Amino acid sequence: YPLRRQRQMCIRDSPAAATRRGARPAEPAGGEEEELCENLFDSICSALLFPANQTLFLKAEGVELMILALREGRFGARGALRTLDFAAQRNAVVAERIVDSRGLGALFPYVGRAASLPLAHLKSRAERETAQREDDEHIISLLASLCHELDGRYRQRLLGKFVEGGHDKVAALVATRQAYAARVAAFEARARVEADGGGDDDDDDGELFLGRLEAGLLTVQLATTVLAYLIVSGDPSLSRTTLLLLHEAGVGVDGVAASLRELRESMGEAQVGVAVTNNRLKMDALCARFEQLSARLVRRQAPSGAGGATVAGPTGEGEHQ
């Protein structure tokens, strides 16, 4: 066939095109096929850690296929969500493709509602709870990547999704953050009680950090990152609503800033020459913008006295004094 005809055939027979034509693949039958599918998604996610594979994923219409799987809400939806999360990390082109392919419309119904993803194949309650925590983390991680990578009209489309429905997705994100912050605080309280018995401080510090991660620390930090982007978005209504919802949840600007700093410090040092792909540099810029806004808020509230002051709690939460 001529080269042009070959290309047309490849596009026609691509997985995403086949799915659009209505060729719905069968769901996995039994535990072995389910395990095979999960292993396949894990392998794709591992491959997507390398930028070259992210480019190949784009060319193969992998983004479109994952969005279709997520929109259908069948067995592959959870794996598709995980794959999109890995594909969008440090890759602005993938992030823009997600927006162009109407991926925001497929993703946002799950914000604050990760439990609506298919979990029927998981037998025990513990497995379902673990899967839901993983889904929450991937949803918020993907949102954080989109906030990091998108600019211009793409960012405006992302922000518009948070404005829709009376800012209900902002409220859902704050509620998710608070649920995991409570889990982290509960773990820290237990750890302090156990630490009274003594032990190796270095080992205790390492175990404490791992335990906080297991309880949901990263989800708290990533959710805070997304909320900080909303606060400094330049949209007065969105910024005001986000601050108000955080205030109602007992989180002040000091608590947000502390969570951002902790995440930034965990990323290591910024690398000169890789600003486009270095999330540490983007976190530096976000922290600087948020601190400037916080300083303006403090100056504006100064005449009203100390009633609105906040201090950081043990998990970085703002406790009102």
C-alpha positions in Angstrom: 0.0 0.0 0.0 1.1 3.6 -0.5 2.5 5.2 2.7 -0.5 7.5 3.1 -2.8 4.4 2.9 -0.7 2.6 5.4 -1.0 5.4 7.8 -4.8 5.6 7.4 -5.0 1.8 8.2 -2.9 2.2 11.3 -5.1 5.0 12.6 -8.3 3.0 11.8 -7.0 0.0 13.5 -5.6 1.7 16.6 -7.1 0.6 20.0 -8.7 4.0 20.6 -10.3 4.0 17.1 -11.6 0.5 17.6 -13.2 1.5 20.9 -14.8 4.5 19.4 -16.3 2.3 16.7 -18.1 0.4 19.4 -15.8 -2.7 19.6 -16.1 -3.1 23.4 -13.5 -5.6 24.8 -14.8 -8.2 27.1 -14.3 -7.8 30.9 -11.6 -10.2 32.4 -13.1 -13.5 33.4 -11.8 -14.8 36.7 -8.9 -14.0 39.0 -6.1 -14.9 36.6 -7.3 -12.6 33.8 -7.8 -9.8 36.4 -4.3 -10.3 37.7 -3.0 -10.2 34.1 -4.7 -6.9 33.4 -3.4 -5.4 36.6 0.1 -6.5 35.8 -0.2 -5.1 32.3 -1.2 -1.7 33.7 1.7 -1.8 36.2 4.1 -2.6 33.4 2.9 0.4 31.4 3.2 2.7 34.4 6.7 1.5 35.0 7.6 2.2 31.4 6.1 5.7 31.6 8.7 6.7 34.1 10.9 7.3 31.1 10.2 10.4 28.9 10.9 8.5 25.7 8.1 6.1 26.5 5.7 8.9 27.3 6.3 10.1 23.7 5.6 6.6 22.3 2.5 6.4 24.5 1.2 9.7 22.9 1.9 8.4 19.4 0.0 5.2 20.1 -3.1 7.2 21.2 -2.6 5.8 24.7 -4.0 8.9 26.3 -7.2 8.7 24.3 -7.6 5.0 25.1 -7.2 5.5 28.8 -9.7 8.3 28.8 -12.2 6.1 27.1 -11.6 3.3 29.7 -12.0 5.9 32.5 -15.2 7.3 30.9 -16.8 3.8 30.6 -16.1 3.0 34.3 -15.5 -0.7 33.7 -12.8 -2.9 35.1 -10.0 -1.1 33.4 -11.0 2.4 34.7 -8.7 2.1 37.8 -5.8 1.0 35.7 -6.5 3.8 33.2 -6.5 6.4 36.0 -3.2 5.1 37.3 -1.7 5.1 33.8 -2.8 8.7 33.1 -1.2 9.8 36.4 2.2 8.3 35.4 1.9 9.6 31.8 1.3 13.2 32.8 4.1 13.5 35.4 6.6 16.1 34.2 5.1 16.1 30.7 3.2 19.2 29.5 2.4 17.6 26.1 0.6 14.7 27.7 -1.2 17.1 30.0 -2.4 19.2 27.1 -3.5 16.0 25.2 -5.6 15.0 28.2 -7.4 18.4 28.0 -7.7 18.2 24.2 -9.2 14.7 24.4 -11.9 15.8 26.9 -10.1 14.0 29.7 -11.2 16.5 32.3 -14.8 15.6 31.8 -13.9 11.9 32.4 -11.7 12.7 35.4 -13.6 15.2 37.4 -16.7 13.1 38.2 -14.3 10.9 40.3 -12.8 13.9 42.3 -14.0 13.2 45.9 -15.8 10.1 44.7 -13.0 7.6 44.1 -15.3 4.9 45.6 -17.4 5.1 42.5 -14.6 3.4 40.5 -15.2 -0.3 40.0 -14.2 -2.3 43.0 -16.5 -5.3 42.8 -13.7 -7.7 41.8 -12.0 -7.0 45.2 -13.3 -9.5 47.7 -12.3 -8.2 51.1 -13.1 -4.9 52.7 -9.5 -4.3 53.4 -8.6 -4.7 49.7 -11.4 -2.2 48.7 -10.3 0.4 51.3 -6.7 0.1 50.1 -7.8 0.4 46.5 -9.8 3.5 47.3 -6.9 5.2 49.0 -4.7 4.4 46.0 -7.4 5.8 43.7 -7.7 9.0 45.7 -3.9 9.4 45.5 -3.8 8.9 41.8 -6.7 11.3 41.2 -5.1 14.1 43.2 -1.7 13.4 41.8 -3.0 13.7 38.3 -4.7 17.0 39.2 -1.4 18.2 40.7 0.5 17.3 37.5 -2.1 19.1 35.4 -1.7 22.2 37.6 2.1 22.0 37.3 2.1 21.5 33.5 -0.8 23.4 32.0 -0.6 27.0 31.0 -2.7 29.6 29.1 -6.0 28.4 27.8 -5.4 24.9 29.0 -5.1 26.1 32.6 -8.2 28.2 32.2 -10.1 25.0 31.1 -8.8 23.2 34.2 -9.8 26.0 36.5 -13.2 26.2 34.9 -13.9 22.6 36.0 -13.3 23.7 39.6 -15.7 26.6 39.2 -18.5 24.5 37.7 -21.4 23.4 40.0 -20.9 26.1 42.5 -17.3 25.1 43.3 -18.4 21.7 44.4 -15.2 20.0 43.3 -13.2 22.5 45.4 -15.3 21.4 48.4 -14.8 17.8 47.5 -11.0 18.3 47.3 -10.9 20.0 50.7 -13.0 17.2 52.2 -10.7 14.6 50.8 -7.7 16.5 52.1 -9.2 16.7 55.6 -10.1 13.0 55.6 -6.5 12.0 55.0 -5.1 14.7 57.3 -7.2 13.2 60.1 -5.7 9.7 59.2 -2.1 11.2 59.4 -2.9 13.0 62.7 -4.3 9.8 64.2 -1.1 7.9 63.2 1.1 10.6 64.6 -0.8 10.4 67.9 -0.3 6.7 68.1 3.3 7.0 67.2 3.9 9.6 70.0 2.4 7.2 72.5 4.6 4.3 71.3 7.7 6.6 71.3 7.4 7.1 75.0 8.8 3.6 75.4 12.1 4.7 74.0 14.1 3.3 71.1 16.5 4.3 68.4 15.7 7.9 67.2 17.0 7.4 63.7 14.9 4.2 63.2 11.9 6.0 64.8 12.2 8.9 62.4 12.3 6.6 59.4 9.4 4.5 60.6 7.4 7.6 61.5 7.8 9.1 58.0 6.9 5.8 56.3 3.9 5.5 58.6 2.7 9.0 57.7 3.1 8.1 54.0 1.0 5.0 54.5 -1.6 7.0 56.3 -2.0 9.4 53.4 0.6 12.1 53.8 1.3 12.4 50.1 -2.4 12.7 49.3 -2.6 15.6 51.8 0.4 17.3 50.3 -0.8 16.9 46.7 -4.3 18.1 47.6 -2.8 21.1 49.3 -0.7 21.8 46.2 -3.8 21.8 44.0 -5.7 24.0 46.4 -2.7 26.4 46.5 -2.8 26.7 42.7 -6.5 27.5 43.0 -5.8 30.2 45.6 -3.1 31.9 43.4 -5.0 31.3 40.2 -5.9 35.0 39.7 -9.6 34.2 39.8 -11.0 36.2 42.7 -14.1 34.0 43.2 -12.1 30.8 43.0 -9.4 32.0 45.3 -11.9 33.4 47.9 -14.0 30.2 47.8 -11.0 28.0 48.3 -9.7 30.1 51.3 -13.2 30.1 52.8 -13.6 26.3 52.5 -10.2 25.7 54.0 -11.0 28.2 56.9 -14.3 26.4 57.6 -12.2 23.1 57.8 -9.9 24.7 60.3 -7.0 25.1 57.9 -5.3 28.5 57.8 -2.7 29.9 55.3 0.1 28.8 57.7 -1.1 25.2 57.5 -1.2 25.4 53.7 2.3 26.9 53.6 3.7 24.3 56.0 2.3 21.4 53.9 3.8 23.0 50.7 7.2 23.4 52.3 7.3 19.8 53.5 6.5 18.5 50.0 9.0 20.8 48.4 11.8 19.7 50.8 11.1 16.1 50.1 11.8 16.7 46.4 15.5 17.4 46.9 17.5 20.2 45.4 16.4 21.9 42.1 18.6 21.1 39.1 19.8 23.9 36.9 19.0 23.4 33.2 16.0 21.2 33.6 13.4 23.8 34.6 10.8 22.5 32.2 10.7 19.1 33.8 11.7 19.7 37.4 8.8 19.8 39.8 11.0 21.1 42.5 11.4 24.4 40.6 7.6 24.5 40.0 7.0 24.0 43.7 9.6 26.8 44.5 7.6 29.1 42.2 4.2 28.1 43.7 5.5 28.5 47.3 6.9 32.0 46.5 3.6 33.1 44.9 1.6 31.6 47.9 3.8 33.3 50.5 3.4 36.6 48.7 -0.4 36.3 48.7 -0.3 35.2 52.4 1.8 38.2 53.3 -0.8 40.5 51.7 -3.6 38.7 53.6 -1.8 39.1 56.9 -1.2 42.8 56.2 -4.9 43.2 55.3 -6.1 41.5 58.5 -3.5 43.1 60.8 -5.8 46.0 62.0 -8.5 43.6 63.1 -6.2 42.2 65.9 -5.0 38.7 66.6 -8.4 37.0 66.3 -7.7 35.7 62.9 -4.1 34.5 63.4 -3.3 30.9 62.7 -0.4 28.7 63.8 0.7 25.4 62.3 -0.4 22.3 64.1 1.5 19.0 64.4 0.5 17.9 60.8 0.8 21.4 59.3 -2.9 22.2 60.0 -3.8 25.8 60.7 -5.2 26.0 64.3 -7.1 29.2 64.9 -6.2 31.0 68.0 
